[in-house]
């Protein structure tokens, strides 16, 4: 295997594999953990704005991928393109931003993955943080970029299998969408005192653990602040909209200075690059 093929997968990756890589790359720790968190805080508007804020950048990157294959077909990295176009100063600037973005993303993936492993298996999160990267290091060292693409394909299969299983269990076998709707409506109907009684050891407000030491509620009960009618089921959420704006702006940085997205475009066939990003 030549160095060129090791770093670019031969620049012959087809549409389907490119799409699966995009799905795998964008389904990181925050996709599962933060989207659930904003759903708990803001209702249905939270996951909607999370998904919307993560879609715009990938669609725009699909357009950029067309220009990349046309203008710089032999490029290897994003910073290499910046240096050729704008010179050394711009190259160093983008290099710093890209390096910081990768540190932040890698840290989030490790900590999120380690926390999930600890919750599922009981393995200490520090040990999990140490062990998780070694599998990636080994298969990347052995197979290069093509190995990471094949691993991403496997990850995407697992993601869809888990999603289909969870949807089937929650919305078909155990509950239904109508029941979930009624449960959410019932949840916001409780007053603060009723919530404290529900989350207590002996059915009294005095023994309640509904609020933490900082007087913040620990459970989804009662009306949602700044939501229309206090509902979990409304898109009219001031806090949800604010999160959406922050998420859209922030995700431009995590996509356009993350080398992994550029690498997917570089490795794709010219006719498959944009299609792969749009499909993903």
C-alpha positions as CSV (number, residue, x, y, z in Angstrom):
1,X,0.0,0.0,0.0
2,X,1.5,3.3,-1.1
3,X,1.4,6.4,1.2
4,X,-1.0,8.1,-1.3
5,X,-3.5,5.2,-1.0
6,X,-3.0,4.9,2.7
7,X,-4.0,8.6,3.2
8,X,-6.7,8.9,0.5
9,X,-8.1,5.4,0.1
10,X,-7.2,5.7,-3.6
11,X,-9.7,8.6,-4.1
12,X,-12.2,6.0,-5.4
13,X,-14.8,5.7,-2.6
14,X,-18.3,5.3,-4.0
15,X,-21.5,7.1,-3.0
16,X,-22.9,4.6,-0.5
17,X,-19.8,4.2,1.5
18,X,-19.3,8.0,1.6
19,X,-22.8,8.5,2.9
20,X,-22.3,5.9,5.6
21,X,-19.1,7.6,6.7
22,X,-20.9,10.9,7.0
23,X,-23.6,9.3,9.2
24,X,-21.0,7.7,11.4
25,X,-18.9,10.9,11.7
26,X,-21.9,13.0,12.6
27,X,-23.3,10.5,15.1
28,X,-20.9,11.2,17.9
29,X,-21.3,11.4,21.7
30,X,-23.3,14.7,21.6
31,X,-25.8,13.2,19.1
32,X,-27.0,10.8,21.7
33,X,-26.2,12.6,24.9
34,X,-26.8,16.3,24.1
35,X,-29.9,15.7,22.0
36,X,-31.5,13.7,24.9
37,X,-30.5,16.5,27.3
38,X,-32.1,19.3,25.2
39,X,-35.2,17.1,24.8
40,X,-35.4,16.9,28.6
41,X,-35.0,20.6,29.0
42,X,-36.9,22.1,26.0
43,X,-39.2,19.3,24.7
44,X,-39.5,18.3,21.1
45,X,-38.0,21.6,19.9
46,X,-34.6,20.6,21.4
47,X,-34.0,17.5,19.3
48,X,-35.4,19.3,16.2
49,X,-33.0,22.2,16.5
50,X,-30.1,19.8,17.3
51,X,-30.8,17.8,14.1
52,X,-31.5,21.0,12.0
53,X,-28.3,22.6,13.3
54,X,-26.3,19.5,12.3
55,X,-27.8,19.2,8.8
56,X,-27.1,22.6,7.3
57,X,-23.4,22.3,7.4
58,X,-23.2,18.8,5.8
59,X,-25.5,20.0,3.0
60,X,-23.2,23.0,2.4
61,X,-20.1,20.8,2.6
62,X,-21.6,18.7,-0.2
63,X,-21.5,21.8,-2.4
64,X,-17.9,22.4,-1.2
65,X,-16.9,18.9,-2.0
66,X,-17.8,19.5,-5.7
67,X,-15.4,22.5,-5.8
68,X,-12.8,20.5,-4.0
69,X,-12.7,17.7,-6.5
70,X,-12.7,20.3,-9.3
71,X,-10.1,22.8,-8.1
72,X,-7.8,20.6,-5.9
73,X,-8.2,17.0,-7.0
74,X,-4.8,16.0,-5.6
75,X,-5.1,17.6,-2.2
76,X,-4.6,15.7,1.0
77,X,-5.7,18.0,3.8
78,X,-7.7,21.2,4.3
79,X,-4.7,23.1,5.6
80,X,-2.7,22.1,2.5
81,X,-5.4,23.9,0.4
82,X,-5.3,27.0,2.6
83,X,-1.6,27.2,2.3
84,X,-1.7,26.9,-1.5
85,X,-4.4,29.6,-1.8
86,X,-3.6,32.1,1.0
87,X,0.0,31.5,2.1
88,X,1.8,30.6,5.3
89,X,0.1,33.0,7.7
90,X,-3.4,31.7,6.8
91,X,-2.0,28.2,6.9
92,X,-0.8,28.5,10.5
93,X,-4.1,30.2,11.6
94,X,-6.2,27.4,10.2
95,X,-3.8,24.8,11.5
96,X,-4.3,26.1,15.0
97,X,-8.1,26.2,14.7
98,X,-8.2,22.7,13.2
99,X,-5.9,21.4,15.9
100,X,-8.1,22.9,18.7
101,X,-11.3,21.6,17.1
102,X,-9.9,18.1,16.9
103,X,-8.8,18.3,20.5
104,X,-12.3,19.4,21.6
105,X,-14.0,16.7,19.4
106,X,-11.7,13.9,20.5
107,X,-12.1,14.8,24.2
108,X,-15.9,14.8,23.8
109,X,-15.9,11.5,22.0
110,X,-13.6,9.9,24.6
111,X,-15.4,11.3,27.6
112,X,-18.9,10.6,26.2
113,X,-18.0,7.1,25.1
114,X,-16.3,6.3,28.4
115,X,-19.3,7.6,30.4
116,X,-21.6,5.4,28.2
117,X,-19.4,2.3,28.7
118,X,-19.3,2.9,32.4
119,X,-23.1,3.3,32.6
120,X,-23.6,0.1,30.6
121,X,-20.9,-2.2,31.9
122,X,-19.6,-0.6,35.2
123,X,-16.0,-0.2,33.8
124,X,-14.2,2.7,35.3
125,X,-14.5,5.7,32.9
126,X,-10.8,6.5,33.2
127,X,-9.9,3.0,32.1
128,X,-12.5,3.1,29.3
129,X,-11.0,6.5,28.2
130,X,-7.6,4.8,27.9
131,X,-8.8,1.6,26.1
132,X,-11.3,3.1,23.6
133,X,-8.7,4.8,21.3
134,X,-6.5,1.7,21.0
135,X,-9.0,-0.1,18.7
136,X,-9.1,2.9,16.4
137,X,-5.3,3.3,16.5
138,X,-4.7,-0.4,15.6
139,X,-7.1,-0.6,12.6
140,X,-6.1,2.8,11.3
141,X,-2.4,1.9,11.4
142,X,-3.1,-1.4,9.6
143,X,-5.4,-0.2,6.9
144,X,-5.2,3.6,6.7
145,X,-8.1,5.7,5.6
146,X,-9.9,2.8,3.9
147,X,-10.0,0.9,7.2
148,X,-11.6,3.9,8.9
149,X,-14.2,4.0,6.2
150,X,-15.0,0.3,6.6
151,X,-15.2,0.8,10.4
152,X,-17.6,3.7,9.8
153,X,-19.8,1.5,7.6
154,X,-20.0,-1.0,10.5
155,X,-20.8,1.8,13.0
156,X,-23.6,3.0,10.7
157,X,-25.1,-0.5,10.6
158,X,-25.0,-0.7,14.4
159,X,-26.5,2.8,14.8
160,X,-29.5,1.9,12.5
161,X,-29.9,-1.5,14.2
162,X,-30.1,0.1,17.6
163,X,-32.5,2.9,16.4
164,X,-34.9,0.4,14.8
165,X,-34.8,-1.8,17.9
166,X,-35.5,1.1,20.3
167,X,-38.3,2.5,18.1
168,X,-39.9,-1.0,17.9
169,X,-39.7,-1.6,21.6
170,X,-40.8,1.9,22.8
171,X,-43.4,2.8,20.2
172,X,-44.8,-0.6,19.3
173,X,-44.1,-3.4,21.8
174,X,-44.3,-1.5,25.2
175,X,-46.0,1.8,24.4
176,X,-47.5,3.7,21.5
177,X,-47.0,7.2,20.1
178,X,-50.5,8.1,21.5
179,X,-49.5,6.9,25.0
180,X,-46.2,8.8,24.9
181,X,-48.2,11.9,23.8
182,X,-50.6,11.5,26.7
183,X,-47.7,10.9,29.2
184,X,-46.0,14.1,28.2
185,X,-49.2,16.1,28.5
186,X,-49.8,14.6,31.9
187,X,-46.3,15.4,33.0
188,X,-46.7,19.2,32.5
189,X,-50.0,19.2,34.3
190,X,-48.4,18.7,37.7
191,X,-47.7,21.6,40.0
192,X,-44.4,22.1,41.8
193,X,-45.8,20.7,45.0
194,X,-47.2,17.7,43.2
195,X,-43.8,17.0,41.6
196,X,-42.1,17.2,45.0
197,X,-44.5,14.7,46.4
198,X,-44.1,12.3,43.5
199,X,-40.3,12.4,43.9
200,X,-40.1,11.9,47.6
201,X,-39.3,9.0,49.9
202,X,-42.5,9.1,52.0
203,X,-45.0,11.1,49.9
204,X,-44.3,14.5,51.6
205,X,-42.7,17.7,50.4
206,X,-40.2,17.6,53.3
207,X,-38.6,14.3,52.1
208,X,-38.6,15.3,48.4
209,X,-35.5,14.9,46.2
210,X,-37.1,16.7,43.2
211,X,-34.7,19.6,43.6
212,X,-30.9,19.4,44.0
213,X,-28.7,21.4,46.4
214,X,-28.7,24.3,44.0
215,X,-32.6,24.3,43.9
216,X,-32.6,23.0,40.3
217,X,-35.1,20.3,39.4
218,X,-33.6,16.9,38.7
219,X,-36.6,15.3,37.0
220,X,-38.9,16.1,34.1
221,X,-42.0,17.1,35.9
222,X,-44.2,20.1,35.6
223,X,-44.4,22.9,33.0
224,X,-41.4,23.6,30.8
225,X,-40.1,27.2,31.4
226,X,-40.4,29.6,28.4
227,X,-42.4,27.0,26.3
228,X,-45.8,27.8,25.0
229,X,-48.3,26.6,27.6
230,X,-45.4,24.9,29.4
231,X,-45.7,22.0,27.0
232,X,-43.0,19.5,25.9
233,X,-44.9,19.1,22.6
234,X,-44.6,22.6,21.2
235,X,-42.1,24.2,18.8
236,X,-42.7,27.6,20.4
237,X,-39.8,27.4,22.8
238,X,-37.6,30.5,23.5
239,X,-34.8,28.5,25.0
240,X,-35.1,25.8,22.3
241,X,-34.8,28.5,19.6
242,X,-31.8,30.0,21.4
243,X,-30.1,26.6,21.5
244,X,-30.9,26.1,17.8
245,X,-29.1,29.4,16.9
246,X,-26.0,28.5,19.0
247,X,-26.0,24.9,17.7
248,X,-26.1,26.1,14.0
249,X,-23.3,28.6,14.5
250,X,-21.1,26.2,16.5
251,X,-21.5,23.3,14.1
252,X,-20.0,25.3,11.3
253,X,-16.8,25.2,13.2
254,X,-16.9,21.5,14.0
255,X,-17.5,20.6,10.4
256,X,-15.5,23.0,8.3
257,X,-12.3,22.8,10.4
258,X,-12.6,19.1,11.1
259,X,-10.2,17.3,8.8
260,X,-12.3,14.1,8.8
261,X,-15.1,15.7,6.7
262,X,-12.5,17.0,4.2
263,X,-10.9,13.6,4.1
264,X,-14.2,12.0,3.1
265,X,-14.5,14.4,0.2
266,X,-10.9,13.9,-0.8
267,X,-11.3,10.1,-0.8
268,X,-14.6,10.1,-2.7
269,X,-14.9,9.7,-6.5
270,X,-15.5,13.0,-8.2
271,X,-19.0,12.0,-9.2
272,X,-19.8,10.5,-5.8
273,X,-18.6,13.3,-3.4
274,X,-21.7,15.6,-3.4
275,X,-24.1,12.7,-3.7
276,X,-22.5,11.0,-0.7
277,X,-22.8,14.1,1.5
278,X,-26.4,14.7,0.5
279,X,-27.4,11.1,1.0
280,X,-25.6,11.0,4.4
